[in-house]
Amino acid sequence: MPDANRTEGSKSTNELSAVADLLWRADADRAEQARPRLGVDLIVRTAVAVADAEGLDGLSMQRVASELGCTAMALYRHVASKDQLIAAMTDAATGRPPATSSPDTTWRTEVESWVQALWGVYLGHPWMLQAKTLSAPVGPNELAWLEALLAPLHRAGLDHGELIPLATFVSSAVRDLARVATELDPAKAAAYGQVLAERLDPDRFPTLCSLLGTEGLDDEEDGDVTPIVRHGMQCLLDGIETRLASPDVRRKEARDE
């Protein structure tokens, strides 16, 4: 009797490999820079344009096919499913990460530039924030972004066991705050402080009551999430610097060398 866990693991591996193959094939198509032809790259670029204009709700294989003047079945010869198409679209729309401005750029400035650039990607393609996360990055562009974040964090002095968890936390924070930024209704944000002021009991919510009228809980709130991203990243990077400067961490690094 076959091992069910092993069978399920093989199925997941095959599915992820199929997605990765598609993403890298799209990247190879782009690199050829040949005249437009029906292939993965053209299908993905067309799908991105549809999603940019109409969101994921307006995206279907038939909708993309109509833009390309072919049948949906013709698309399935190149892309096996809509989920795979969206995965390829996400990798393509992510594009290449920002290049380090100069050899003298500090690790902290590099991380801040990375965060700002990814923020811009999400605000430019809001549909990406509704796309399913099928796995950790496997596409060439997404892996390039991951590398571009890992490199400065590694240069800062973080050890290997810390790099992936911290990079995952940073990228996830940017993605989720970008989702909030694209979904938040500015009118409701402006009314938030007043709604709370009318309902909060200072005995039950003393800290919240003390913050009424401050940024984020005032009547001038416009729903802009950008300051939260900047402040959160500043606190995180301050914490990394403080941690790396501690004698305990330096002694551990010396033992590991």
SETORRO-29829 format. One record per residue: x, y, z of N, C-alpha, C in turn; residue in three letters. Coordinates in steps of 0.05 Angstrom, whole numbers, padded with zeros to 5 digits, always signed. Example, Ala and Ser with C-alpha at 12.3 -4.5 7.8 and 13.67 -1.06 7.14 Angstrom:
+00264-00114+00156+00246-00090+00156+00264-00066+00156ALA +00257-00045+00142+00273-00021+00143+00258+00001+00157SER 
This chain:
+00017-00024+00000+00000+00000+00000+00018+00025+00000MET +00014+00043-00019+00031+00067-00021+00028+00085+00004PRO +00051+00098+00011+00051+00117+00033+00036+00142+00024ASP +00014+00149+00038-00003+00171+00030+00012+00198+00032ALA +00028+00201+00053+00043+00226+00056+00064+00229+00034ASN +00077+00207+00027+00097+00208+00005+00083+00215-00021ARG +00060+00203-00026+00045+00208-00051+00037+00237-00052THR +00026+00248-00030+00018+00276-00029+00042+00294-00033GLU +00064+00287-00020+00088+00303-00023+00098+00304-00052GLY +00097+00282-00066+00105+00281-00094+00087+00298-00111SER +00061+00297-00105+00042+00313-00120+00047+00343-00117LYS +00053+00351-00092+00058+00379-00086+00084+00388-00100SER +00104+00370-00099+00130+00377-00113+00126+00380-00143THR +00110+00362-00155+00105+00364-00183+00090+00389-00191ASN +00070+00397-00174+00055+00421-00179+00072+00446-00177GLU +00089+00447-00157+00107+00470-00153+00127+00471-00176LEU +00137+00448-00184+00157+00447-00206+00144+00457-00232SER +00118+00451-00236+00104+00460-00260+00102+00490-00260ALA +00095+00502-00237+00093+00531-00235+00120+00544-00240VAL +00141+00533-00227+00168+00544-00230+00177+00542-00259ALA +00172+00520-00273+00179+00517-00301+00166+00538-00318ASP +00140+00544-00312+00125+00564-00327+00138+00591-00323LEU +00144+00598-00298+00155+00625-00292+00182+00629-00306LEU +00198+00608-00305+00225+00611-00318+00223+00610-00348TRP +00202+00596-00359+00198+00597-00388+00190+00624-00397ARG +00173+00637-00381+00164+00665-00388+00188+00683-00388ALA +00206+00679-00368+00230+00696-00366+00248+00692-00391ASP +00251+00667-00400+00267+00661-00424+00255+00673-00448ALA +00228+00673-00450+00214+00685-00473+00220+00715-00474ASP +00220+00728-00451+00225+00757-00450+00254+00763-00459ARG +00272+00745-00451+00300+00750-00457+00305+00748-00487ALA +00289+00732-00501+00294+00729-00530+00289+00754-00546GLU +00270+00771-00536+00263+00797-00548+00257+00793-00578GLN +00244+00772-00584+00236+00767-00612+00210+00782-00618ALA +00201+00781-00642+00176+00794-00649+00153+00780-00634ARG +00132+00795-00627+00110+00783-00611+00099+00758-00625PRO +00096+00737-00609+00084+00712-00619+00068+00700-00595ARG +00050+00683-00601+00034+00671-00580+00052+00652-00564LEU +00059+00659-00541+00075+00644-00523+00071+00653-00495GLY +00085+00642-00476+00080+00648-00448+00084+00678-00443VAL +00105+00690-00453+00110+00718-00447+00088+00736-00457ASP +00079+00732-00482+00057+00749-00493+00031+00745-00477LEU +00025+00720-00470+00001+00714-00455+00002+00728-00428ILE +00025+00726-00414+00028+00738-00388+00026+00768-00389VAL +00040+00780-00408+00039+00810-00411+00011+00819-00416ARG -00004+00805-00432-00031+00812-00438-00049+00809-00413THR -00045+00788-00399-00060+00783-00374-00054+00805-00354ALA -00029+00813-00351-00022+00835-00333-00037+00860-00340VAL -00038+00866-00366-00052+00891-00375-00082+00889-00368ALA -00094+00866-00371-00122+00862-00364-00126+00866-00334VAL -00109+00854-00318-00112+00856-00289-00107+00884-00279ALA -00088+00898-00292-00083+00926-00284-00107+00944-00289ASP -00121+00938-00311-00145+00954-00318-00170+00945-00304ALA -00173+00919-00299-00199+00909-00289-00197+00893-00263GLU -00173+00889-00253-00170+00873-00229-00172+00843-00235GLY -00167+00827-00214-00169+00798-00218-00197+00788-00224LEU -00217+00803-00215-00245+00796-00220-00251+00796-00250ASP -00236+00813-00265-00241+00815-00294-00223+00797-00310GLY -00206+00781-00296-00187+00764-00310-00199+00736-00314LEU -00197+00726-00338-00204+00698-00344-00187+00690-00368SER -00185+00665-00372-00170+00655-00396-00184+00665-00421MET -00211+00665-00421-00226+00674-00444-00222+00703-00449GLN -00220+00719-00427-00216+00748-00430-00189+00754-00443ARG -00168+00740-00434-00141+00743-00445-00141+00734-00474VAL -00154+00712-00480-00155+00701-00507-00168+00721-00526ALA -00189+00735-00517-00203+00754-00534-00184+00778-00540SER -00168+00785-00521-00148+00807-00526-00127+00799-00547GLU -00121+00773-00547-00101+00763-00565-00112+00753-00592LEU -00139+00753-00594-00151+00744-00619-00149+00714-00624GLY -00150+00699-00602-00148+00670-00605-00168+00657-00586CYS -00168+00631-00585-00187+00617-00567-00173+00612-00540THR -00190+00607-00520-00179+00600-00493-00163+00574-00495ALA -00171+00556-00511-00157+00530-00514-00128+00535-00524MET -00125+00555-00541-00098+00561-00550-00080+00569-00528ALA -00091+00583-00508-00075+00592-00485-00067+00568-00468LEU -00085+00548-00465-00080+00525-00448-00057+00508-00459TYR -00050+00512-00484-00026+00498-00495+00000+00508-00482ARG -00002+00533-00472+00022+00546-00460+00020+00549-00430HIS -00004+00552-00420-00008+00557-00391-00030+00538-00382VAL -00024+00520-00362-00042+00498-00355-00067+00507-00340ALA -00065+00529-00326-00088+00537-00309-00087+00567-00303SER -00110+00578-00294-00111+00606-00286-00092+00611-00262LYS -00091+00593-00243-00073+00596-00220-00044+00599-00230ASP -00036+00582-00249-00008+00584-00259-00005+00611-00274GLN -00025+00619-00288-00023+00645-00303-00019+00668-00283LEU -00034+00668-00261-00032+00689-00241-00004+00689-00228ILE +00006+00665-00223+00033+00663-00212+00054+00675-00231ALA +00051+00669-00257+00069+00680-00277+00066+00711-00279ALA +00041+00720-00278+00035+00749-00279+00048+00763-00255MET +00046+00751-00232+00058+00763-00208+00088+00766-00211THR +00101+00745-00220+00130+00747-00224+00137+00768-00245ASP +00122+00768-00267+00128+00788-00288+00123+00816-00279ALA +00101+00821-00265+00094+00849-00256+00113+00858-00234ALA +00125+00840-00219+00144+00847-00198+00168+00860-00211THR +00176+00851-00234+00199+00862-00248+00225+00857-00233GLY +00245+00872-00240+00272+00869-00227+00273+00887-00202ARG +00288+00879-00182+00291+00895-00158+00309+00919-00163PRO +00308+00940-00145+00325+00963-00149+00354+00956-00146PRO +00370+00968-00163+00399+00962-00162+00411+00979-00140ALA +00432+00969-00127+00446+00985-00107+00457+01010-00121THR +00453+01033-00109+00460+01058-00122+00490+01061-00124SER +00506+01052-00105+00535+01054-00106+00547+01034-00087SER +00573+01028-00090+00586+01009-00071+00586+01019-00043PRO +00582+01045-00039+00583+01057-00013+00556+01057+00001ASP +00535+01048-00012+00508+01048+00000+00508+01029+00024THR +00497+01039+00046+00496+01023+00070+00475+01001+00068THR +00478+00981+00084+00458+00959+00084+00431+00970+00091TRP +00430+00989+00110+00404+00999+00118+00391+01015+00096ARG +00406+01032+00082+00395+01047+00060+00385+01028+00038THR +00399+01007+00034+00392+00987+00013+00365+00974+00020GLU +00362+00967+00046+00336+00954+00054+00314+00975+00051VAL +00318+00999+00060+00297+01020+00057+00289+01025+00028GLU +00309+01025+00010+00303+01028-00018+00287+01004-00029SER +00294+00981-00020+00280+00956-00027+00251+00958-00019TRP +00246+00966+00006+00218+00968+00016+00203+00989+00000VAL +00215+01012-00006+00201+01033-00021+00195+01023-00049GLN +00213+01009-00061+00209+00999-00089+00187+00978-00089ALA +00186+00960-00070+00165+00939-00070+00138+00952-00064LEU +00138+00972-00047+00113+00987-00042+00102+00999-00068TRP +00120+01010-00084+00111+01021-00110+00101+01000-00129GLY +00113+00977-00128+00103+00955-00145+00075+00947-00138VAL +00069+00944-00112+00043+00936-00103+00022+00958-00109TYR +00029+00983-00105+00009+01004-00110+00005+01007-00140LEU +00024+01000-00157+00021+01001-00186+00005+00978-00197GLY +00005+00955-00182-00010+00931-00191-00026+00921-00167HIS -00047+00934-00159-00062+00926-00135-00073+00897-00136PRO -00078+00887-00160-00088+00860-00162-00069+00839-00150TRP -00043+00846-00149-00023+00827-00138-00029+00821-00109MET -00042+00840-00095-00047+00836-00067-00070+00817-00061LEU -00086+00811-00082-00108+00792-00080-00100+00764-00091GLN -00076+00762-00103-00068+00737-00114-00060+00717-00092ALA -00067+00692-00096-00060+00671-00076-00029+00668-00075LYS -00020+00663-00051+00008+00656-00047+00010+00626-00047THR +00020+00615-00070+00021+00586-00074+00044+00573-00060LEU +00066+00589-00057+00090+00578-00045+00109+00601-00039SER +00132+00594-00028+00154+00614-00026+00163+00621-00054ALA +00178+00643-00058+00185+00651-00085+00199+00629-00101PRO +00191+00626-00126+00204+00607-00144+00210+00619-00171VAL +00198+00642-00177+00202+00656-00203+00228+00672-00203GLY +00239+00677-00227+00265+00691-00229+00264+00719-00218PRO +00242+00734-00223+00241+00761-00212+00237+00761-00182ASN +00219+00744-00172+00214+00743-00143+00239+00734-00128GLU +00254+00715-00140+00279+00706-00127+00300+00728-00128LEU +00300+00744-00149+00319+00767-00150+00313+00787-00129ALA +00287+00792-00123+00279+00810-00102+00287+00798-00075TRP +00283+00772-00071+00291+00760-00046+00321+00762-00042LEU +00337+00757-00063+00366+00760-00061+00374+00789-00055GLU +00359+00808-00067+00366+00836-00062+00360+00845-00034ALA +00342+00831-00020+00337+00837+00008+00356+00821+00026LEU +00361+00796+00020+00379+00780+00036+00407+00791+00037LEU +00417+00801+00014+00445+00809+00012+00452+00831+00032ALA +00437+00854+00034+00444+00874+00054+00440+00865+00083PRO +00420+00848+00088+00416+00838+00115+00439+00820+00123LEU +00449+00804+00104+00472+00788+00110+00497+00805+00114HIS +00499+00826+00098+00522+00844+00101+00522+00858+00128ARG +00497+00863+00138+00495+00876+00164+00506+00859+00187ALA +00507+00833+00183+00518+00816+00204+00499+00795+00214GLY +00475+00793+00203+00456+00772+00212+00466+00745+00203LEU +00462+00725+00220+00471+00698+00212+00451+00685+00194ASP +00459+00662+00182+00443+00649+00162+00415+00641+00172HIS +00414+00632+00197+00388+00624+00208+00368+00646+00212GLY +00377+00671+00211+00360+00694+00215+00350+00706+00189GLU +00364+00701+00167+00360+00716+00142+00332+00711+00130LEU +00325+00686+00126+00299+00679+00113+00276+00688+00131ILE +00276+00682+00157+00253+00692+00173+00250+00722+00173PRO +00272+00737+00175+00270+00766+00175+00261+00777+00148LEU +00272+00766+00126+00264+00774+00099+00235+00768+00094ALA +00225+00745+00104+00197+00739+00101+00180+00758+00116THR +00188+00766+00140+00173+00785+00156+00171+00812+00143PHE +00194+00822+00132+00194+00848+00119+00176+00848+00094VAL +00180+00828+00077+00164+00827+00052+00134+00824+00058SER +00128+00808+00079+00099+00804+00086+00087+00829+00097SER +00102+00844+00113+00092+00869+00125+00087+00889+00103ALA +00105+00891+00083+00100+00910+00061+00076+00902+00045VAL +00073+00876+00039+00050+00867+00024+00024+00872+00038ARG +00023+00866+00064-00003+00869+00078-00010+00898+00082ASP +00009+00915+00088+00003+00944+00090-00004+00956+00063LEU +00007+00946+00042-00001+00955+00015-00030+00947+00009ALA -00037+00923+00018-00065+00914+00015-00084+00933+00030ARG -00076+00940+00055-00093+00959+00070-00094+00986+00056VAL -00072+00995+00045-00071+01021+00032-00090+01022+00007ALA -00092+00999-00007-00108+00999-00031-00138+00994-00025THR -00144+00983-00001-00171+00977+00005-00184+00997+00023GLU -00168+01013+00037-00179+01031+00057-00195+01054+00045LEU -00218+01059+00056-00235+01081+00047-00227+01107+00062ASP -00217+01127+00049-00208+01152+00063-00230+01165+00079PRO -00254+01164+00069-00277+01176+00084-00281+01162+00110ALA -00280+01135+00110-00283+01120+00135-00259+01124+00153LYS -00236+01126+00141-00212+01131+00158-00214+01158+00173ALA -00225+01178+00159-00228+01205+00171-00248+01204+00194ALA -00268+01186+00192-00288+01184+00213-00281+01166+00236ALA -00258+01152+00234-00251+01131+00253-00248+01142+00281TYR -00233+01164+00284-00229+01176+00310-00254+01184+00324GLY -00272+01196+00309-00298+01204+00321-00315+01180+00329GLN -00315+01160+00313-00331+01136+00319-00320+01123+00345VAL -00294+01122+00348-00282+01111+00372-00288+01128+00396LEU -00285+01155+00393-00289+01173+00415-00317+01170+00427ALA -00337+01164+00410-00364+01162+00419-00370+01135+00433GLU -00351+01117+00432-00357+01090+00442-00337+01079+00463ARG -00313+01090+00463-00292+01079+00481-00297+01086+00510LEU -00295+01066+00527-00296+01069+00556-00268+01071+00566ASP -00260+01093+00579-00232+01097+00588-00223+01076+00608PRO -00242+01064+00623-00235+01044+00642-00227+01017+00628ASP -00240+01013+00605-00236+00988+00591-00213+00991+00570ARG -00211+01015+00558-00192+01020+00536-00175+01045+00543PHE -00161+01044+00565-00146+01069+00574-00125+01078+00554PRO -00111+01060+00542-00090+01068+00524-00101+01080+00498THR -00121+01067+00487-00134+01077+00463-00146+01105+00469LEU -00159+01108+00491-00171+01134+00498-00149+01156+00499CYS -00126+01149+00510-00104+01169+00512-00093+01177+00484SER -00098+01160+00464-00088+01166+00437-00108+01180+00420LEU -00132+01184+00428-00152+01198+00412-00142+01226+00406LEU -00144+01233+00381-00134+01260+00372-00106+01259+00362GLY -00092+01236+00365-00065+01234+00354-00066+01223+00326THR -00043+01222+00313-00042+01212+00285-00053+01183+00284GLU -00071+01179+00266-00084+01153+00263-00110+01151+00276GLY -00115+01169+00296-00140+01168+00311-00152+01196+00313LEU -00147+01213+00293-00157+01240+00293-00177+01245+00270ASP -00189+01268+00270-00209+01274+00250-00197+01281+00223ASP -00170+01284+00222-00157+01292+00197-00145+01267+00183GLU -00151+01244+00194-00140+01219+00182-00148+01217+00153GLU -00128+01211+00136-00134+01209+00107-00130+01181+00096ASP -00124+01162+00114-00120+01135+00105-00093+01129+00093GLY -00075+01148+00094-00048+01144+00082-00032+01125+00100ASP -00025+01102+00090-00011+01082+00106+00019+01085+00103VAL +00029+01101+00085+00057+01104+00080+00073+01110+00105THR +00064+01129+00122+00080+01135+00147+00083+01110+00165PRO +00063+01093+00165+00064+01069+00182+00087+01051+00171ILE +00089+01048+00145+00110+01032+00133+00137+01043+00140VAL +00140+01069+00137+00166+01082+00143+00173+01078+00172ARG +00154+01084+00190+00160+01083+00218+00165+01054+00227HIS +00149+01036+00217+00154+01008+00225+00181+00998+00216GLY +00189+01004+00192+00215+00996+00182+00238+01009+00197MET +00234+01034+00205+00255+01048+00220+00259+01034+00247GLN +00237+01027+00260+00239+01013+00286+00252+00986+00283CYS +00244+00971+00262+00256+00945+00257+00286+00947+00252LEU +00294+00966+00235+00322+00968+00228+00338+00979+00252LEU +00326+00997+00268+00339+01005+00293+00344+00981+00311ASP +00324+00964+00313+00327+00940+00330+00349+00922+00320GLY +00352+00918+00293+00373+00902+00283+00400+00914+00290ILE +00403+00940+00286+00428+00953+00292+00435+00950+00322GLU +00416+00954+00339+00420+00952+00368+00428+00923+00375THR +00414+00904+00364+00420+00876+00369+00448+00868+00360ARG +00455+00877+00336+00482+00870+00325+00504+00883+00341LEU +00498+00906+00354+00519+00920+00369+00522+00909+00397ALA +00504+00890+00406+00506+00880+00433+00530+00862+00436SER +00542+00863+00460+00566+00846+00465+00560+00816+00461PRO +00536+00807+00469+00529+00779+00467+00530+00769+00438ASP +00519+00786+00420+00519+00778+00392+00547+00778+00381VAL +00563+00798+00389+00591+00799+00379+00607+00774+00388ARG +00602+00766+00413+00616+00742+00423+00607+00717+00408ARG +00581+00715+00402+00571+00692+00386+00584+00692+00359LYS +00586+00715+00345+00598+00717+00319+00627+00708+00320GLU +00641+00716+00341+00669+00709+00344+00672+00678+00347ALA +00653+00666+00362+00655+00637+00366+00649+00622+00340ARG +00631+00634+00323+00623+00620+00298+00644+00622+00277ASP +00662+00641+00279+00682+00645+00258+00703+00623+00258GLU 
